[in-house]
Amino acid sequence: MNRVVGRGVRATAVAVVAAVVLVGCTGDSDDGFRPGSVDLADPYAPGSGNGGYDVDHYRLKVRYDPAEDRLTGQAVVTATATQNLSRFNLDLTGLQVDHVTVDGDVAEHRQDDGELIVTPGRRLKNLSRFTVEVGYGGIPQAIGDGVLGGSGFHHTDDGAIALGQPHSAATWFPVNDHPSDKATYDIEVTVPQGLAALSNGVPGERTTADGWTTWRWAERSPMASYLTTLVIGDYRLNVATHDGKPMVTAVPAAVPATGPQARTLSRTGEIADFLAGLFGPYPFESYGGVAVTDPRIGYALETQSRPVYGPGFFRSGQPNYTVVVHEVAHQWFGNSVALKRWSDIWLNEGLASYAEWLWTEHDGGRSAQQTFEQQYDWTNWSQPALDPGPDQMFSTAVYRRGPVVVHALRRTVGDEAFFQILRTWTSERRDRTATTEDFIALAERISGRQLGSFFDAWLSGTTAPPLP
């Protein structure tokens, strides 16, 4: 993610179905079957995520009518039980559930404070796969998280934008809403003819009938739920191929075709190639980006394979390539290698911000070393980059101190080991989740050095460490 700060960074009837292949069983309440947890106890995202199962795939079919601001949906969620499961929850905010089935059988369900609570007719054995079908709908809502402002589903003049970190997905489909549970997606969105419906992954067949157009997208690499997006409206699309993969970029039809948004997004492929030379192969099957003009989107977000850029990055009237560098770098750091817990967010933002330093040097600007020296002097060392606290997870402690830590590591272990660490991280952890401890262990393995005291000082110490 990148925030804009000052001048710059950063239907009627409802139907949803969620399917899961279940192996059921019987037994009474004391036979070892118990409900899954209703919260993963992540203090950075209280109430988000649920325990007792791991989602493999979401198949989403939604229909949205901007004139009525009404969404109807059918979700099929395929998962695997991670315990003997008598009941489980999905996160869903602001929408009403019409029906739920588990493995084709009607299941009891109720909703309570952003939770969809499902009791299947047959209990689910540990390690069994199951399918949940959920029918839902209503008027979707934005949510305020107190950090970025509005997240979730925003109704716009010509459509909608579903976007946000750490929350957003649960405002438009039932989900296990925590990055520790990544899954693949098929997303089908039906909107009035003439509007675009943009989402993640590879574009599929587009069909039109009776004044409605259905757009199809497939993300075959596991994706954290906050990295999903849905952008509906009057957009000008550029559909091309880059390195043998589809590249879909879009800007609002109301902005000039040669304006800063389109000019900025036109270099997405070039930037991805530059970063691939440093970090290893680009990790997904498609590229792209979407620029939006809604002023409520005061940030850019690394939504998987297709980042979304808020209007603040283009206020100068000039292209802004560094924001593309940041969000494309996240495709490796944060998307392909995702967080297991939000307190490690410096791993996402520190490495993506450091990519900006490398691009600036590559593009003829100041060197990474010069930027490091400046940022070292500007850093507030009383604020940790690691586990900064929920209110500081998008603060300069993460975005400025984070890349300082990364460059200090480079200076400490040397260029050869440093870039080998990054390339090994992205290859060994591809499509998985990770922690700071995992990163430190890899850095020590590649460099052959003990780095615990280094990371303690640079990530969490309260005074400036000596320059390496």
N, C-alpha and C positions, 0 to 999 in steps of 0.2 A: 504494500500500500504506500501511497504517497499523499501527503496532505498539502493543501494550499495554505501557506502561512504568509501573510503580508503580500509580497509581490510574487511569491511563488511556489514552494514545493507542496511538495506534497499537497336455465336461468330462470332466472326461472328455476326449474328443478335442478338440484345440484347432484353431480355424479362424480365420484372418484373411486378408483379401485386400486388397491395395492396387493400384489400377489407374492406369495412365498411358498416354496415346496416344504411342507411340514411332515415331520414324523411325530405323530401324537402318541400319547399314552394315558393310562388311567392311574388313579391312586388317590388317597386321601391327603389331607393337609399336612400330615406328619410323615409323609413318605419320601421326604427329601426334595420335593418340588417347592419352589419359592418364587415370589415376584422378582423381576429384575429391578435394579435400583432406578430411581426416578431422577437422578442427578449424578453426574460424574464427579461432583465435588471439586470442580475447577474454580477457584475463587475469582478468576478473571472473567468467567462466564457462568455465574450462578444460575442454576436451573437448566443449563444446556446439556444435552447428551443424556443417554440412558444406558443402563447396564443390562446384562443378561443375554446379549446377542450381538452379532457383528453383521452389518449389512454388506451384501455382495453387489447388489444392483438395484437401481431405481428405474422404473419405466413410467414416465410421466406423460399424461395427456391433459392439457389444459386448454380452456377456451376463455378468451377475455374480450368483453365488449366495452370499449372505452366510453361509449355514450352512456352506459348505465353504471360504469365502474364495477362490473360484476365478473367474477371469475368462477368457473366451474371446473372441477378436476377429477381425474381418475388416476390413482397412483398404484403401481404394483411394486412392492418392496420385497426383494428376495434376500433372505438372511440366514445365518447359522446361529443356533443357540450356543451360548458359552457356559451354560449351566442347565440343570433341570429346571425348567421354566413353567410356572403356573400362570404368570401374567407379565405383560411388558408394556412399556410406554413408547410413544413417538411424540416428538415436539411438533406442535401446530398452534399457531397464534392467530386469532381474529377470524377464523373461518369455521364453519359448522360442518360436522361430519354427518352424512346421510346414512351410510352403512359401512360395515366392516366385515370381511370374511377372512378366515385363516385356512389355507389349503382348501378353499372352495366352500367351507362350512361357515354359516353365519356365526359371528363371534359377538359376545357382549362388549359394549364399549361405552365409555362416558368421557366427558371433557371437563377438565379442571385446571384453570390458571395456566394456559399454554401447554397443557399435557393432554394427549389422547391416550387413554388407558384402555388396553385391549385384554380381554380374558377369553382365550380360545376355548372352544368346546372340548378339545383334547389337549392335554398338557404336552409340552415339547421337551423331548429328551436332550440332554447335553450332546452337542455336536450334530444334532439333526438339522437339516435345512428346512426352511419353512417359507411360505408365501403369504403375505398380507395384502388384501385388496381393500382400499379405502375410497369411498365416494364422498366428496366434500365440495363446498362452495361458499359464496358470499361476497362481501365487499372487502377486499384485502386491505391491510393497514400498514402504515409505516410505524416504526418503533424508534424511540429515542434511547440511545445507550449512554448518554452523558459524556461520551468521549469524542466521537466523531459527529454527534448530532443525529440527524435522521438516517436510519438504516431501514432495511426491509422493502416493502412494496410501496412505491410512490406512484399515484395517479398523476399523469401529466396532461397537458392540453390536447395532445394527439395520441396518447397511449399510456405507457407505464414504464417504470424502471424498477427492477428488483435487484437490490445491491446492498452490500454492507459487511462490515467486519467488527466484532466477531459474530454478529447475528444477522440474518436476513432470510435464509432459506425457509425457515419455519413459517414465514408469512405467506408463502405461496404453495407449499406442499408439505405433507407429513414426513418427518425426517429424524434421524438420530444426529442432532445438530452439534457435533463437536469434531474438530479436525482429526482426532485420534481414530475415528471410524470412517475411512475413505471407502468409496464405492465407485463403480462405473455407472453411466447414465445413458438412457435414451430419452430425449425430450421432444415432445410433439406439441406445438402451440398453434391454435387456430384463432385468427383475428380477422376483422373486416378486410375485405379485398382492398388493396392499395396501400396497406400498412405492412411494414416489415416486422418480423418477430425474431430477434437475434438471441442466440444462446451460445453454449459452449460446444467445442468439438467440431467434428466434420459435418458439413452440411449434407442433408439428404434430399430426397425427392420433395418437391414443392407442388402441392395440388390446390386447385381452386374449384369451388362449386357453390352455387346458390349465394353468391356474394361474400363468401368467406374463403380465406386462404390458409392452408395448413403448412407450417414450416417444420422441418424435421432436423434434429441435430443429434449426434452420437459422440459421447466422450468415452473412449475405450480404455483410457488410462485412469486408474483410481483417482478420485477427486474429493477433496474435503468439501463439506456442504457449503461453507461460507464462500467458496470459490465459484459456486453456481451463479449465473446471472440470467436475467430476462429483460431485454430492452425492446419495447414495442413503440412504433411510431412511424412518422414519415421520414425515412432515411435514404440517403444516396449510398448504394453499395458498390464496392469495388471487389469483384471476385476474380482472383487470379490463382496462379500456382507458383509456389516457391520451393525449391529443392525437392520437387516432386510431391509436395503436399499442398492442400488448398490453403489459400490466404484470403480471408474475408475481412475487409475493413469497411467501416460505415461512419458517415457523418450526417448530421441533420440536413435534410433537403433545403432548409431555410438559410444555411450558411453558404458562403461562396465556394464553388467547386475548387478554386485555387487558394482558398483561405488557409490560415495557419493549422487548422485541424487536419485537413486533407494532406497538406504538405508534410506535417509531422508524421502522420501514420504511414505515409508512402515509404518511409525509411525503416519500417518495422523489420522487413526481411534482412536488410543490410545489417541492422543492429543485432538481430538474432544470430547471424553468421559470425559477427565479431565476437560475441559472447560464447558461441559454440567453440571457437578457437581457444578460448581460455578455460571453459568449464566442462567441455565434453559435448557430445551430440545433443542437439535440441531434443527434449524428452517427449514431445507430443506429436500427434498426427496432423495437426493443423496450426496455422498462425492467424493473427489478426488483431483487431482492436476496434473499439467503438468510442467515438467522441459524443458527449451529450451536452446539452445547453441548460439543463435544469439547475438553477443556482443552489438548490438544496444538496446537490452532490458536490461537496467542497473538498473532494479528494479524488485520487485515482486508485483503482483497485485491480490487483493482479488476477482477476477472474480467469480461470484456467483456459489457456489457448487463445483467449480473446479479452484482453484487459479493457476496462472502461475508464475513460478520462473525463473528469469534470471540467466545467468551463473556465475555472480560475487559472488553469495552466496556459490559456491562450489569450489572456487579457491584454498582453502587450501587442497583439496583432502579429507576432512573429512566431515561427515554429519553435517548439520546445522538445528537443530530442532527448534531453536527459531524463524527462519523465518516462519516455518510452523505454530507455535503457533500464531504468529502475524496475518498471513493471515486467518487462521481458526477462530481466535477470531473475525475477521471482519465479518464473516458470521452472527454473532449476531449484532455487532456494525458497522454499515455502509451499510450492505446488507439487513438483515431483517428489522432493524431500520435504515432507510436511511436519508440522509440530505435533508432538505427542501431548504437550501441555502449553498453555499460552504464556506461562512465565518465561519460556525460552524464546520469546519473540525476537530477541536481538539476532538470533540465527537467521531469521528471515530478513529483517530490515537492515542489519549490519552488513550482510553480504550483498544485498541489492543496492544499498547506498554506496558500498565500495565499488560496485560495477560502474556507477556514475563517475567515480574518480578515474577509473581505468579508461572509460570512454572519452572523458575530457582530455586526458593525455593523448590518447590515440587521435583525437579530432583536432589536435594542434593547440590545445589549451595548456594550463599549468600541469605539472607532473603530479603523480600521486603522492610523491614525497613532499612536494610543496603544499598540497592540500592537507596532508597529514600534519605537518608542522603548524599550519594555521588552525586546524581543528583541535589539535592538542592544546593550544593556547586558549581556545574558546570553550573547551569542555568544562562543564560543571562537575567536578570529580566527586562531589558529595552525593550525586545521584547515580545509582548503579544501572548498568546496562542489562545485567542479568537479574531477573525477577524484580522489575522496577516498581511493581504494584499496579493494581487494576487501573487506577486513575492516571498512570504515567506510561501505559503500554504503547502509546503513540507519541511519546515525548522526545525531546532532543537527547535524553539519556540513552535512547534506543537508536535514533536516527543519526546522531552525531558521534556519540561515544562508541556506538557499535562498529562503524567502519574504522575508527581509530584503533580499536582492538584488532581488527582484521589486518590492518597495515602493520601494526606492531608485531603481530605474529609473523608476517612476511619478513620483516627486518630481523626477527629473532632466529628463524629457521632457514632463511635464505630462499631465493626465488624458486630454485628447482624443487625443493621439498614443499614449498608453499603451494605452488600450482598443482603439484602431484596430490597434495591433500585435498584441494578443491575438486579435482577431477575424480579422485577415488571416492570422495563423499557423494558426488552426484551419480556415480555408477553403482557403488555398493548399496546405496540407500534409495535408489530409484524406485518410485511408486510406493515408498514406505514412509514411516514416521520416525522421528529421531529426537534426541535430547541434547543438551549441552554436554552432558557426560559422554555421550556417544562421539561428539565432535572432538572433545579433548582426547579421548582414547585413540581416535584415528590420527590426530595430529602427533601424538606421542609415538605411535607405531611407525608413521611415515618418517618423522624427523629423527627418531632414535633418541629423543630427549624427554626428560621429565618436565612437564609444563604446568603442573598443578599450581605452583606459586605464581607463575606468569599469569594464568587466567584469573586467579584470585585477585591479583593486583589490578589488572587491566579491566576486568569485567565488574568487579564489586568493591574494590578498594575505595577509600574515601579521600585519598590524596593522590596527586599526580605521580605515576610511576616514573622512574628515570627513563629518558629516551633510549631506545635500543640502538 
